[in-house]
C-alpha cells in the first residue's frame, strides 16, 4: 500500500480505497497510459472497476499532485507519475512517443517569461513532428521516385 497516498487522502478527510491504490499502481506500471489502458490494467485485478471510477480517481490523483496528464495528440490524454518529468516528442506519422529532457526547453521558457510574461510548464509539453525512422523512410521513397523519373 502506498503510504504517501494514504496519508495525503487522510489529511483531506478521504479514505484509502483499493480502487484508488489500483489506479495509482497502474499509472506507475504503465508509464504513459490513457484512462482506457489504465482501466484495463486495473480490471485484471478488480474486474468490477469501471471506467467512470478510473476517471474520477485520476482526477483526484491529479488534484493531489500524484499524477499528471499530457495530451500527446488528438486522442485521450495520457497519465504518468508526477515525478515523471520530460518533454514528449510525438511522431505525427507513426505515432511513436519518445522523451527528451526538460532542459531542452529552458531557453524557450526563459524567452516566454521575459517577452510574454508567460510561465511555461515544460513538464507538460508534447511536441509534434516526424521521427528519424519516418524521415528516413520518406528519404528512401524520394530517392526511389527520383530514380524512376530519370529512367523514364
C-alpha positions in Angstrom: 0.0 0.0 0.0 1.2 3.5 -0.9 1.7 5.3 2.5 2.1 8.7 0.8 -1.3 8.3 -0.9 -2.9 7.1 2.2 -1.6 10.0 4.3 -2.5 12.5 1.7 -6.0 11.2 1.5 -6.3 11.1 5.3 -5.2 14.7 5.6 -8.0 15.7 3.2 -10.6 13.7 5.1 -10.7 11.0 2.4 -10.2 7.3 2.8 -7.9 5.0 1.0 -9.7 2.5 -1.2 -8.4 -0.5 -3.1 -9.6 1.1 -6.4 -7.5 4.3 -5.7 -4.4 2.2 -5.0 -5.0 0.0 -8.1 -5.3 3.1 -10.3 -2.1 4.6 -8.9 -0.3 1.3 -9.3 -1.5 1.0 -12.9 -0.2 4.6 -13.7 3.1 3.7 -12.2 3.4 0.3 -14.1 2.3 1.6 -17.5 4.4 4.8 -17.5 2.2 6.8 -20.0 -1.3 5.4 -20.4 -4.8 6.6 -21.4 -7.6 6.2 -18.9 -8.8 3.2 -21.0 -5.4 1.5 -20.7 -5.4 2.2 -17.0 -8.9 0.7 -16.7 -7.8 -2.5 -18.5 -4.8 -2.8 -16.2 -7.0 -2.3 -13.1 -9.6 -4.7 -14.3 -7.1 -7.5 -14.3 -7.0 -7.3 -10.5 -10.5 -6.0 -10.0 -12.9 -6.7 -12.9 -15.8 -4.7 -11.3 -13.9 -1.4 -11.5 -15.4 0.7 -14.4 -14.1 3.5 -16.5 -16.0 6.1 -14.6 -14.3 5.1 -11.3 -10.9 5.3 -13.1 -11.6 8.8 -14.5 -12.8 10.0 -11.0 -9.7 8.5 -9.4 -7.4 10.0 -12.0 -8.9 13.4 -11.4 -8.4 13.0 -7.6 -4.9 11.8 -8.0 -4.1 14.7 -10.2 -5.6 17.2 -7.8 -3.4 15.6 -5.1 -0.4 16.1 -7.4 0.4 12.4 -7.5 -0.2 12.0 -11.3 -0.3 14.4 -14.3 -1.9 14.2 -17.7 -0.5 15.2 -21.0 -2.1 15.5 -24.4 0.1 13.7 -26.9 -2.1 14.2 -29.9 -5.7 14.2 -30.8 -6.7 11.2 -28.7 -7.3 10.8 -25.0 -4.8 12.3 -22.5 -2.1 10.1 -21.1 -1.3 9.9 -17.4 2.0 9.4 -15.7 3.5 9.9 -12.2 4.1 13.4 -11.2 7.9 12.9 -10.8 8.0 11.6 -14.4 9.1 14.9 -15.9 10.2 15.2 -19.5 9.1 16.7 -22.9 7.2 14.3 -25.1 8.2 14.1 -28.8 5.3 12.7 -30.8 5.8 11.5 -34.4 2.6 12.6 -36.2 3.2 10.0 -38.9 3.8 6.7 -37.0 2.6 7.8 -33.5 5.8 6.8 -31.6 6.4 8.8 -28.5 9.9 9.5 -27.2 11.1 11.5 -24.3 13.6 14.4 -24.1 15.0 16.2 -21.1 13.1 19.3 -20.0 16.4 21.2 -20.1 16.0 21.4 -23.8 13.1 23.8 -23.3 14.8 26.1 -20.8 15.7 28.8 -23.4 12.1 28.8 -24.8 10.7 29.0 -21.2 13.0 31.9 -20.4 12.1 33.8 -23.6 8.4 33.3 -23.0 8.7 34.5 -19.4 10.7 37.6 -20.5 8.8 38.5 -23.7 5.3 37.3 -22.9 5.2 37.2 -19.1 4.1 33.6 -19.5 5.4 30.7 -17.3 5.7 27.5 -19.4 5.2 24.2 -17.7 7.9 22.3 -19.6 6.9 19.0 -18.0 3.5 19.2 -19.7 4.7 19.7 -23.2 4.2 17.4 -26.2 6.0 18.4 -29.5 4.7 17.0 -32.7 6.9 16.2 -35.7 8.5 13.3 -37.6 10.8 10.8 -36.0 14.1 9.7 -37.6 12.7 6.4 -38.9 9.8 8.2 -40.7 12.1 10.8 -42.1 14.5 8.1 -43.4 11.6 6.2 -45.0 10.5 9.5 -46.7 14.0 10.0 -48.0 14.1 6.5 -49.4 10.8 7.0 -51.2 12.0 10.3 -52.6 15.2 8.6 -53.9 13.2 5.8 -55.5 10.9 8.2 -57.2 13.8 10.2 -58.5 15.4 7.1 -59.9 12.2 6.1 -61.7 11.9 9.6 -63.2 15.4 9.5 -64.5 14.8 6.1 -66.0 11.7 7.1 -67.8 
